[in-house]
Amino acid sequence: MFRAIGAGYRGNLGSWPGVGETDIMENVNGRSSSSETLHCGTAPGGNCAEFNGMTSGLATCSGCQTSYHTYSEIIDRTTSDEQVRFYQDNQQVWVVNESQVGIATWQTAMDHGFFLSLDLAIGGAYPNTVCGCTSPSAQTSSGGTLSVGSLGVFTSTGPVPPPLTAPPVPNGPSVVKVTGGQGNWGLSVNGASYQIKGRHVRPASATAEAHMTDLKSLGRQHGPHLGHRRHIAAAAGPGRRQRNQGDQRILARPGQRTISTTPTTRLSPSSRR
């Protein structure tokens, strides 16, 4: 496991998950798969859906048990709606935006220093959930290896954008009306037209390629919005096809903070986490 934990966690274990934790690479049960997660807010539940966190879910990571790969994250402060983006071998696999968790939750989790942690552990709720078992067990053995080739932290500077702001809170009740007719329905709020916008389930288009191997194994076609295995399973009924709602590319820009390493994990089949 490779993660960055909010500096305030040292000496105050009760500050988690509010103090923030980014799981840059988490592999369990000796599988060729990994997940990336932002932990924040309160637990259980909260703005970050703890104890699971804002997670990509496990996705196939070919060769991650046998060779070196680069796992990295970028905390991007060059946009008002800040992001933390996760990469495997320079390919973006997951992203969480400030607006997804709320301004106060994000600032508490991200606006401070972090310390890095790389460890090879046995047991825990995450591997137990994946295998449907309790670990460690009598069959669990030690001797797994976590090998790290290099580790680096980099910071660049650039113009500071205006901060993200929350919409104003109404100081009284609103009048909402349904307008139009068949084929042309609409809403008005306090006499003004209100545009209804859709909401997509993450991951975003930019992280789609990381999940295509798993989607292909299902034998069905889905858009990149479906990330977690539970979402994929729910949508993978016969004859269903999820349309891709566009594409985007996010390039590195000045003002980004990058945390990068090139570890390889070799876990024996009986090792957990």
Secondary structure as UniProt FT lines:
FT   STRAND          2..6
FT   HELIX           7..9
FT   TURN            10..11
FT   HELIX           13..15
FT   TURN            16..19
FT   STRAND          21..26
FT   TURN            29..30
FT   STRAND          33..39
FT   TURN            46..49
FT   TURN            51..52
FT   STRAND          54..55
FT   STRAND          59..60
FT   TURN            62..66
FT   STRAND          71..76
FT   STRAND          83..88
FT   TURN            89..90
FT   STRAND          91..97
FT   HELIX           98..101
FT   HELIX           103..110
FT   STRAND          114..118
FT   HELIX           125..131
FT   TURN            138..139
FT   STRAND          145..155
FT   STRAND          176..179
FT   TURN            182..183
FT   STRAND          186..189
FT   TURN            190..191
FT   STRAND          192..194
FT   HELIX           205..207
FT   HELIX           209..218
FT   TURN            224..225
FT   HELIX           229..235
FT   TURN            238..239
FT   TURN            254..255
FT   STRAND          256..266
FT   TURN            269..270
//
